[in-house]
Amino acid sequence: MKRILLIALTLIPFLSIAQNAEKAKSLLDEVYNKVKSYDNIYVDFKYTLNNKEANINQETRGDVTMQGEKYLFNYLGSQQLFDGKKVYTIVPENEEVTIEAKSEDENTITPSKMLTFYRDGHRYSWDILQNIQGRKIQFVKLVPIDSKSEIKSILLGVDVETKHIYKLIETGKNGTKTTITVNSFKIDQPLSKTLFTFDESRYKNDGYYIIRN
């Protein structure tokens, strides 16, 4: 009996960890299914980058409109468009457009993967529940399976009611902390038929330099 009790006591922590991981995965599956049910998504967000040792503290905002794999991403005064085949990076400050093929690296995080990247390559665990301005935000901790990853961990905050991602806190092994906070999340908006279409002649006429990679 003592041996059986000892084995049971030894297994309890492992069972608890497994249950927490399953609970975390179940919540993220709900988030994924919700995201995939929408025709299109618009996200306005705040982005902060902090590294105390390097004395870096930056804050900016951006927005992205996504429909399937296609996206229109506005960030730091530049715009990036993916029409399903090619990526167009438009930098008005330099009057420059870079055209390149979609990256074949499956690990590359693109705007269209912002809300689904957590599906692969991570271990999950249930984390804290916070009340933020009357909203219940449940955090799930993600740790990369790849030990060579530069990311130490990611905290993904999910709105318990809507099942939408509210906050992402990424901590790098170099001490850099990146936080993305969703200011506005809109779904199934009426979109222009040409929203994800790149008009090269328009930029040429405006004197932009076109770079093809």
C-alpha positions in Angstrom: 0.0 0.0 0.0 2.8 2.4 0.9 4.5 1.7 -2.5 1.2 2.3 -4.3 0.6 5.6 -2.4 4.2 6.7 -3.2 3.7 6.1 -6.9 0.3 7.9 -6.8 1.9 11.0 -5.1 4.7 11.0 -7.6 2.3 10.9 -10.6 0.0 13.7 -9.3 2.2 16.6 -10.3 2.7 15.1 -13.8 -1.0 14.6 -14.2 -1.7 18.2 -13.2 0.9 19.5 -15.7 -0.7 17.3 -18.4 -4.2 18.6 -17.6 -3.1 22.2 -17.6 -1.4 21.7 -21.0 -4.6 20.1 -22.4 -6.7 22.9 -21.0 -4.4 25.5 -22.6 -4.5 23.7 -25.9 -8.2 23.5 -25.8 -8.5 27.3 -25.3 -6.1 27.9 -28.2 -8.1 25.6 -30.4 -11.2 27.6 -29.7 -9.3 30.8 -30.7 -8.1 29.2 -33.9 -11.5 27.9 -34.9 -13.0 31.4 -34.2 -10.4 33.1 -36.4 -10.9 30.6 -39.2 -14.6 31.2 -39.2 -14.3 34.9 -40.3 -14.2 36.1 -43.9 -11.7 38.9 -43.0 -10.2 40.4 -39.9 -8.9 44.0 -39.1 -6.6 44.5 -36.1 -5.3 47.8 -34.8 -2.5 47.2 -32.3 0.1 48.8 -30.1 3.6 47.5 -30.3 6.3 48.0 -27.6 9.9 46.8 -27.5 11.8 46.9 -24.2 15.4 45.8 -23.3 16.6 47.3 -20.0 20.2 46.3 -20.5 20.4 47.9 -23.9 18.4 50.9 -22.7 15.8 50.3 -25.5 12.2 51.3 -25.0 10.2 51.8 -28.1 6.4 52.2 -28.7 4.5 52.4 -31.9 1.2 51.3 -33.5 0.1 49.5 -36.6 -2.8 47.8 -38.2 -3.4 44.9 -40.5 -6.3 43.7 -42.6 -6.3 39.9 -43.4 -8.4 37.7 -45.7 -7.1 34.2 -45.8 -3.4 34.3 -46.6 -3.7 37.8 -48.1 -3.0 40.9 -46.0 -2.4 44.6 -46.0 0.0 45.6 -43.2 0.7 49.2 -42.1 3.6 49.7 -39.7 6.3 52.4 -39.0 5.2 54.5 -41.9 5.6 51.6 -44.4 3.1 49.3 -46.0 3.3 45.6 -46.8 0.9 43.9 -49.2 0.6 40.2 -49.9 -1.7 39.3 -52.8 -1.4 35.5 -52.4 1.7 35.2 -54.6 4.1 38.1 -54.0 5.0 40.4 -51.1 5.1 44.2 -51.9 6.9 46.4 -49.3 6.2 50.1 -49.9 8.3 52.7 -48.2 7.0 56.2 -49.0 9.9 57.9 -47.2 12.4 56.3 -49.6 10.0 56.3 -52.6 10.8 52.6 -52.9 8.9 49.4 -53.5 10.4 46.0 -53.0 8.7 43.0 -54.8 9.6 39.5 -53.7 8.2 36.0 -53.6 6.5 34.6 -50.5 9.0 33.1 -48.1 9.2 29.3 -48.2 10.3 29.2 -44.6 7.4 27.8 -42.6 8.8 29.3 -39.4 8.5 32.9 -40.8 5.8 34.8 -38.9 3.8 36.9 -41.4 0.8 39.1 -40.6 -1.5 36.4 -41.8 -0.1 34.1 -39.2 -0.3 36.6 -36.3 -3.4 35.0 -35.0 -2.5 31.3 -35.7 1.3 31.0 -35.2 0.9 29.2 -31.9 -0.6 26.1 -33.5 2.8 24.4 -34.1 6.2 24.2 -32.4 5.3 25.1 -28.8 4.6 23.5 -25.5 1.5 25.0 -23.7 0.7 25.7 -20.1 -2.1 27.4 -18.3 -1.1 30.7 -16.8 -2.7 33.6 -14.9 -6.2 35.1 -15.3 -6.3 38.9 -15.3 -9.1 41.4 -15.2 -8.2 44.2 -17.6 -10.7 47.0 -17.8 -13.6 44.7 -17.0 -12.4 42.0 -19.5 -11.3 38.6 -18.3 -8.0 37.8 -20.0 -6.7 34.3 -19.7 -3.0 33.9 -20.4 -1.4 30.8 -21.9 2.3 30.3 -21.8 4.1 29.0 -24.9 7.6 27.7 -24.9 9.3 26.9 -28.2 10.1 23.2 -28.7 13.2 24.1 -30.6 15.9 24.6 -28.0 17.8 26.8 -30.5 15.0 29.3 -30.7 15.9 32.9 -29.7 12.5 33.1 -28.0 12.5 32.1 -24.3 8.7 32.2 -23.9 5.5 33.8 -25.1 2.4 34.8 -23.0 -0.7 34.8 -25.1 -3.7 36.6 -23.5 -7.1 35.5 -24.7 -10.4 37.3 -24.0 -12.4 34.6 -22.3 -15.7 35.9 -23.7 -14.9 36.6 -27.3 -12.0 34.0 -27.7 -10.0 36.7 -29.5 -6.3 37.3 -28.8 -5.9 40.5 -26.7 -2.2 40.6 -25.9 1.1 38.8 -26.8 4.2 39.2 -24.6 7.3 37.6 -26.1 10.4 37.3 -24.0 13.7 36.7 -25.8 16.7 34.9 -24.5 18.6 38.2 -24.8 16.3 39.9 -22.4 14.2 41.7 -25.0 10.5 41.9 -24.3 8.1 42.5 -27.1 4.4 43.3 -26.4 1.6 43.5 -28.8 -1.7 44.8 -27.4 -4.9 44.7 -29.6 -6.7 48.1 -29.5 -9.4 47.2 -32.0 -10.5 43.9 -33.5 -13.1 44.0 -36.3 -14.4 41.1 -38.4 -16.2 40.6 -41.7 -15.8 44.2 -42.9 -16.8 45.3 -46.4 -13.6 45.3 -48.3 -12.7 46.9 -51.7 -12.1 44.3 -54.4 -8.7 45.9 -55.1 -7.5 46.1 -51.5 -5.0 43.3 -52.0 -4.1 44.3 -55.6 -0.8 46.0 -56.3 -0.9 48.7 -58.9 2.7 49.0 -60.2 1.9 51.8 -62.7 0.6 54.0 -59.9 4.0 53.9 -58.1 6.0 54.2 -61.3 4.1 57.3 -62.2 4.8 58.8 -58.7 8.6 58.2 -59.3 9.0 55.2 -57.0 12.0 53.0 -57.5 10.9 49.3 -58.0 13.2 46.6 -56.7 12.6 43.0 -57.7 14.2 40.2 -55.6 
